[in-house]
Amino acid sequence: MRRTWVLIVAVLVLTVACASNPTDGVVLADDPPTGAQEFARSLVDRALDDGVPGVSVAIVDADGLLATAVGGVADAETGAPVTVDTRFHAGSTHKALNAFFVATLVDDGLLDWDDDVVDLLDDPGVGPGITLADLLSMTGGIPDDAEDDIGERALDDGPIDELAFEAIGASEPLGDPGEVFEYSNLSASLAGYAAAGVDEPTIDDTHAAYVQAFGDRVLAPLGMDDTDLLASEAQASGELSRSHEVVDGEMLVLDSVDLDDDVLLPSGGLKTTATDLGRFLTVMLQDGGGIVSPGQIERMWTPVLDGYGLGWQIVDDSSAVRFHEGAFDGFLSVIAVAPDSGVGLVLLANTETTAEDLVEEAPELLAAWGSSP
């Protein structure tokens, strides 16, 4: 199912405000519900007060977009303002969409969450008994620092996906599958590559297969037309924000380290807008929106160990918020949904140095706002 969202920006007044003083400018969707509008605005104001150079926020429910708000600059050198079309690197929030990608193949009968990875890939670097669910729940025993070995290997040493497999194989497992939680980019990437290899068996390089399959199974059905996996495509869009570091109150623009040949692409490669990520959250609040079945949503949102499900972090209290944070290439992000209240939040920031507190607090702020009268 593809939802059609209408986002009309009040151009005249707000564009002038952003152009004259972009750090104070806030752009809102046309006539959203007052509560959502004010909540979105408060998050942007808080981010700017904290010294975040640029930020984009979307608030959604099961019917679609409720409000957007943006503020600040996409590029501190040129002064170009953040707009609703500005793309940010979403980092590890991608892990939630990676699990959703796998769920589409499970629904189609091409995979099962309990499939053994050694049956899906040639020499994936792990022994038998590690399943897709283990990888996506970070309980496959793969150490977080195993990815450090990738830096010792040149990209021309072989296919991109094999660099990930070799790094895993060179590491010492932390324990038997399902026994130990260890957050690992390689773990999520291995699950994504395994699923892509099944979905696109005629593409020998599973890195290329992932780009194709993820686009076909996630981005296209959700209508995420302003989202890219490859760095070159995001840069070519002309809408990609630059990232910043705030040092002694001065905003410094950083050089990007993002690459098309990102070995860890399935764990955090998305460059996207707040509204596009909002489309994904709306589908999650619709119990899959006809793209995946409700049972798959429940499976992803069920904690396995340490409050982590399949690509989602779960707040284990009365608020029952599901969320995921992301940090890469100088960007910081968070997506969150409060199923009991039926609302979701996307917050994208173009710095890691001054956005940490707000990103950490955002899921609980959403829960509090969603449960308010």
C-alpha angles and dihedrals in degrees: 000000000000117000120211113222124192115208115179116182121207093239110183105050099029096043091053090049092051094046095049097043112002095180089064098040121111122185117198134189112259112273102338118171109291095238094053092043093052092045092052091047092050091055092050092047090049091050093050091046088053090055100256107157096214136002140176126196134187128186118197143172133191091285095054139258118011101174145342129201131181135179144168131028133317090202121024091197097057098026091231107165127234111253133183087265095055113119123218131189103257097198117189095358079087088074090074090053090044089058089047088053091054090047091060090059092046090054090049091054093244093113142016125213088237096053112131110243093220087064091055104044136037110245098341093176096253132093126242121290100049111119134197089254090053091053096046093046091049092240099114093101096247110145118237092230093053087094090064087076090065090072089063092058124076117229090234090061090088145305115339095241092053090059088062092047092049092050090052092048091052092056130084113243114244094218145313118316113282095016105090132038113218120163105230133171089201090056094057092041093053090053091050093048092048092052093045091052090056094046096045105030093161092062106082096196106069090200089064089040090056093053090051098042096043090051093049097043103035117013098043099044092046092048092238093159094154095057129097135184098194119071093220092056093049091050092047090056090071089221101090115120120225118235124241143202119211112217120176090340094308121118111226120192114229130216111243120248093190116123137187086231093059106157090203095049097131091054098053120346104121121125105188151137129260091245093052092051087047089061089059092050091049090056090049089052088050090060090253099326092240091299094092128009124259090247090063092053090052091049093051091047096049112099117235104181133349093004094300124127126177102317094332136094114221126208103221101213140079092295092060092197119179115206148145132207127210135199127175141130092010095307130114128199146166136193121193139173130192102201095187090057094035096230137119139196137207121190122179123182131182097220137054096200103071104018099066098095095049094045090051093049097041099089092055091043087055092049092050093047093045093052095045119107 
